[in-house]
Amino acid sequence: MEWIALKDVDEVRYFMVLTDYYRRLIMNFSHIDYPITSLQRKAKKFEWAKECEDSFEQLKLLLTHALVSNIADRDKLFVV
């Protein structure tokens, strides 16, 4: 949570590599990270806007809260 705002494209890439594993575990991850990932476009000037800050804070919050997986209870019905 203490990670400060990203300053350049290299920091954006580093952060996104770290968060990539959790992409499939967080609902709407691609919508949340879009303002940050869009900073990596070649034709776009790097500008850390309010949308980027909001996205960054939301991702930090989601990533620091425990994502819990449970082992299936064999005595109950479940679908794989």
N, CA and C atoms as a LAMMPS dump frame, in Angstrom:
ITEM: TIMESTEP
0
ITEM: NUMBER OF ATOMS
240
ITEM: BOX BOUNDS ff ff ff
-5.0000000000000000e+02 5.0000000000000000e+02
-5.0000000000000000e+02 5.0000000000000000e+02
-5.0000000000000000e+02 5.0000000000000000e+02
ITEM: ATOMS id mol type element x y z
1 1 1 N 0.825 -1.206 0
2 1 2 C 0 0 0
3 1 3 C 0.863 1.261 0
4 2 1 N 2.116 1.137 0.394
5 2 2 C 2.988 2.308 0.472
6 2 3 C 3.708 2.603 -0.834
7 3 1 N 3.452 1.823 -1.863
8 3 2 C 4.081 2.03 -3.161
9 3 3 C 3.652 3.382 -3.708
10 4 1 N 4.614 4.212 -4.11
11 4 2 C 4.292 5.552 -4.61
12 4 3 C 3.927 5.497 -6.09
13 5 1 N 3.36 6.587 -6.59
14 5 2 C 2.915 6.678 -7.978
15 5 3 C 4.057 6.346 -8.94
16 6 1 N 3.707 5.729 -10.048
17 6 2 C 4.685 5.331 -11.051
18 6 3 C 5.143 6.564 -11.836
19 7 1 N 6.438 6.611 -12.147
20 7 2 C 7.011 7.822 -12.738
21 7 3 C 7.283 7.738 -14.231
22 8 1 N 7.417 6.515 -14.753
23 8 2 C 7.72 6.38 -16.178
24 8 3 C 7.245 5.025 -16.693
25 9 1 N 7.42 4.8 -17.977
26 9 2 C 6.944 3.582 -18.617
27 9 3 C 7.639 2.343 -18.044
28 10 1 N 8.912 2.453 -17.712
29 10 2 C 9.62 1.306 -17.132
30 10 3 C 9.002 0.879 -15.807
31 11 1 N 8.624 1.83 -14.98
32 11 2 C 7.974 1.497 -13.706
33 11 3 C 6.592 0.896 -13.932
34 12 1 N 5.884 1.389 -14.947
35 12 2 C 4.576 0.819 -15.292
36 12 3 C 4.743 -0.636 -15.697
37 13 1 N 5.706 -0.92 -16.555
38 13 2 C 5.951 -2.301 -16.996
39 13 3 C 6.313 -3.199 -15.819
40 14 1 N 7.163 -2.722 -14.939
41 14 2 C 7.57 -3.497 -13.769
42 14 3 C 6.361 -3.815 -12.886
43 15 1 N 5.533 -2.822 -12.622
44 15 2 C 4.348 -3.019 -11.784
45 15 3 C 3.379 -4.004 -12.447
46 16 1 N 3.178 -3.863 -13.758
47 16 2 C 2.224 -4.726 -14.444
48 16 3 C 2.724 -6.166 -14.5
49 17 1 N 4.03 -6.376 -14.6
50 17 2 C 4.581 -7.739 -14.561
51 17 3 C 4.306 -8.357 -13.192
52 18 1 N 4.478 -7.576 -12.132
53 18 2 C 4.225 -8.084 -10.788
54 18 3 C 2.755 -8.439 -10.567
55 19 1 N 1.865 -7.681 -11.164
56 19 2 C 0.433 -7.907 -10.95
57 19 3 C -0.173 -8.916 -11.924
58 20 1 N 0.562 -9.302 -12.949
59 20 2 C 0.012 -10.139 -14.014
60 20 3 C -0.54 -11.469 -13.514
61 21 1 N 0.104 -12.073 -12.536
62 21 2 C -0.371 -13.359 -12.01
63 21 3 C -1.801 -13.246 -11.47
64 22 1 N -2.121 -12.135 -10.856
65 22 2 C -3.424 -11.957 -10.212
66 22 3 C -4.514 -11.528 -11.18
67 23 1 N -4.155 -11.276 -12.421
68 23 2 C -5.103 -10.845 -13.453
69 23 3 C -6.324 -11.761 -13.515
70 24 1 N -6.094 -13.05 -13.444
71 24 2 C -7.21 -13.994 -13.569
72 24 3 C -7.992 -14.171 -12.275
73 25 1 N -7.465 -13.664 -11.166
74 25 2 C -8.127 -13.818 -9.874
75 25 3 C -8.975 -12.607 -9.476
76 26 1 N -8.781 -11.482 -10.156
77 26 2 C -9.488 -10.251 -9.82
78 26 3 C -10.471 -9.92 -10.93
79 27 1 N -11.744 -9.863 -10.555
80 27 2 C -12.785 -9.569 -11.531
81 27 3 C -12.576 -8.176 -12.134
82 28 1 N -12.716 -8.079 -13.438
83 28 2 C -12.585 -6.822 -14.198
84 28 3 C -11.186 -6.207 -14.095
85 29 1 N -10.186 -7.046 -13.924
86 29 2 C -8.818 -6.548 -13.794
87 29 3 C -8.419 -5.681 -14.982
88 30 1 N -8.74 -6.12 -16.183
89 30 2 C -8.328 -5.366 -17.374
90 30 3 C -8.988 -3.996 -17.439
91 31 1 N -10.2 -3.869 -16.918
92 31 2 C -10.866 -2.558 -16.885
93 31 3 C -10.234 -1.656 -15.83
94 32 1 N -9.822 -2.254 -14.731
95 32 2 C -9.214 -1.483 -13.648
96 32 3 C -7.828 -0.988 -14.05
97 33 1 N -7.047 -1.848 -14.696
98 33 2 C -5.673 -1.467 -15.02
99 33 3 C -5.519 -0.7 -16.335
100 34 1 N -6.591 -0.531 -17.083
101 34 2 C -6.505 0.127 -18.385
102 34 3 C -5.845 1.513 -18.348
103 35 1 N -6.211 2.405 -17.425
104 35 2 C -5.552 3.717 -17.425
105 35 3 C -4.029 3.622 -17.264
106 36 1 N -3.568 2.627 -16.535
107 36 2 C -2.128 2.469 -16.327
108 36 3 C -1.476 1.82 -17.543
109 37 1 N -2.073 0.749 -18.049
110 37 2 C -1.472 0.064 -19.194
111 37 3 C -1.491 0.934 -20.447
112 38 1 N -2.443 1.823 -20.555
113 38 2 C -2.493 2.695 -21.734
114 38 3 C -1.313 3.67 -21.771
115 39 1 N -0.644 3.858 -20.65
116 39 2 C 0.536 4.726 -20.611
117 39 3 C 1.719 4.124 -21.368
118 40 1 N 1.646 2.853 -21.706
119 40 2 C 2.742 2.17 -22.387
120 40 3 C 2.707 2.342 -23.905
121 41 1 N 1.682 2.953 -24.424
122 41 2 C 1.584 3.145 -25.873
123 41 3 C 2.684 4.062 -26.374
124 42 1 N 3.225 3.721 -27.53
125 42 2 C 4.332 4.499 -28.082
126 42 3 C 3.917 5.913 -28.456
127 43 1 N 2.737 6.065 -29.007
128 43 2 C 2.299 7.381 -29.481
129 43 3 C 1.795 8.283 -28.355
130 44 1 N 1.666 7.733 -27.151
131 44 2 C 1.105 8.504 -26.045
132 44 3 C 2.204 9.018 -25.125
133 45 1 N 2.103 10.28 -24.76
134 45 2 C 3.042 10.88 -23.812
135 45 3 C 2.686 10.374 -22.408
136 46 1 N 3.71 10.071 -21.612
137 46 2 C 3.475 9.581 -20.256
138 46 3 C 2.949 10.731 -19.395
139 47 1 N 1.711 10.581 -18.968
140 47 2 C 1.094 11.592 -18.112
141 47 3 C 0.278 10.879 -17.042
142 48 1 N 0.738 10.96 -15.803
143 48 2 C 0.072 10.301 -14.677
144 48 3 C -1.123 11.145 -14.266
145 49 1 N -2.309 10.755 -14.722
146 49 2 C -3.534 11.514 -14.477
147 49 3 C -4.287 10.957 -13.268
148 50 1 N -5.359 11.61 -12.917
149 50 2 C -6.204 11.193 -11.79
150 50 3 C -6.725 9.77 -12.006
151 51 1 N -7.103 9.446 -13.254
152 51 2 C -7.611 8.095 -13.547
153 51 3 C -6.531 7.039 -13.262
154 52 1 N -5.295 7.373 -13.577
155 52 2 C -4.184 6.455 -13.314
156 52 3 C -3.994 6.263 -11.808
157 53 1 N -4.044 7.345 -11.074
158 53 2 C -3.892 7.272 -9.621
159 53 3 C -5.013 6.454 -8.996
160 54 1 N -6.25 6.687 -9.44
161 54 2 C -7.392 5.927 -8.921
162 54 3 C -7.239 4.435 -9.222
163 55 1 N -6.835 4.124 -10.436
164 55 2 C -6.626 2.742 -10.842
165 55 3 C -5.514 2.097 -10.013
166 56 1 N -4.425 2.813 -9.832
167 56 2 C -3.278 2.331 -9.066
168 56 3 C -3.68 2.042 -7.624
169 57 1 N -4.407 2.941 -7.007
170 57 2 C -4.851 2.748 -5.618
171 57 3 C -5.806 1.568 -5.507
172 58 1 N -6.705 1.428 -6.467
173 58 2 C -7.649 0.315 -6.439
174 58 3 C -6.914 -1.019 -6.603
175 59 1 N -5.946 -1.065 -7.506
176 59 2 C -5.17 -2.295 -7.684
177 59 3 C -4.382 -2.64 -6.425
178 60 1 N -3.765 -1.661 -5.806
179 60 2 C -3.021 -1.92 -4.575
180 60 3 C -3.946 -2.474 -3.503
181 61 1 N -5.124 -1.911 -3.394
182 61 2 C -6.088 -2.381 -2.404
183 61 3 C -6.504 -3.825 -2.689
184 62 1 N -6.833 -4.109 -3.939
185 62 2 C -7.253 -5.46 -4.304
186 62 3 C -6.131 -6.488 -4.126
187 63 1 N -4.914 -6.081 -4.418
188 63 2 C -3.786 -7.007 -4.329
189 63 3 C -3.325 -7.261 -2.897
190 64 1 N -3.617 -6.357 -1.995
191 64 2 C -3.173 -6.529 -0.614
192 64 3 C -4.194 -7.231 0.265
193 65 1 N -5.393 -7.405 -0.228
194 65 2 C -6.395 -8.161 0.516
195 65 3 C -6.291 -9.618 0.109
196 66 1 N -6.438 -10.496 1.064
197 66 2 C -6.251 -11.927 0.828
198 66 3 C -7.243 -12.457 -0.188
199 67 1 N -6.702 -13.113 -1.192
200 67 2 C -7.516 -13.848 -2.151
201 67 3 C -7.495 -15.294 -1.681
202 68 1 N -8.649 -15.792 -1.265
203 68 2 C -8.688 -17.091 -0.613
204 68 3 C -9.263 -18.137 -1.557
205 69 1 N -8.559 -19.238 -1.663
206 69 2 C -9.049 -20.4 -2.395
207 69 3 C -9.336 -21.485 -1.37
208 70 1 N -10.42 -22.156 -1.56
209 70 2 C -10.78 -23.231 -0.649
210 70 3 C -10.6 -24.577 -1.331
211 71 1 N -10.268 -25.562 -0.542
212 71 2 C -10.198 -26.925 -1.055
213 71 3 C -11.625 -27.442 -1.136
214 72 1 N -11.929 -28.121 -2.218
215 72 2 C -13.287 -28.632 -2.43
216 72 3 C -13.646 -29.651 -1.356
217 73 1 N -14.876 -29.569 -0.874
218 73 2 C -15.397 -30.532 0.099
219 73 3 C -15.984 -31.71 -0.694
220 74 1 N -15.355 -32.855 -0.585
221 74 2 C -15.775 -34.023 -1.358
222 74 3 C -17.149 -34.549 -0.97
223 75 1 N -17.666 -34.127 0.18
224 75 2 C -18.981 -34.578 0.621
225 75 3 C -20.101 -33.735 0.04
226 76 1 N -19.747 -32.634 -0.638
227 76 2 C -20.75 -31.753 -1.23
228 76 3 C -20.629 -31.77 -2.756
229 77 1 N -21.711 -31.395 -3.41
230 77 2 C -21.751 -31.336 -4.861
231 77 3 C -20.978 -30.106 -5.336
232 78 1 N -20.1 -30.285 -6.322
233 78 2 C -19.401 -29.148 -6.908
234 78 3 C -19.137 -29.432 -8.387
235 79 1 N -18.972 -28.369 -9.153
236 79 2 C -18.766 -28.476 -10.598
237 79 3 C -17.387 -27.952 -10.939
238 80 1 N -16.677 -28.695 -11.774
239 80 2 C -15.336 -28.273 -12.197
240 80 3 C -15.416 -27.791 -13.622
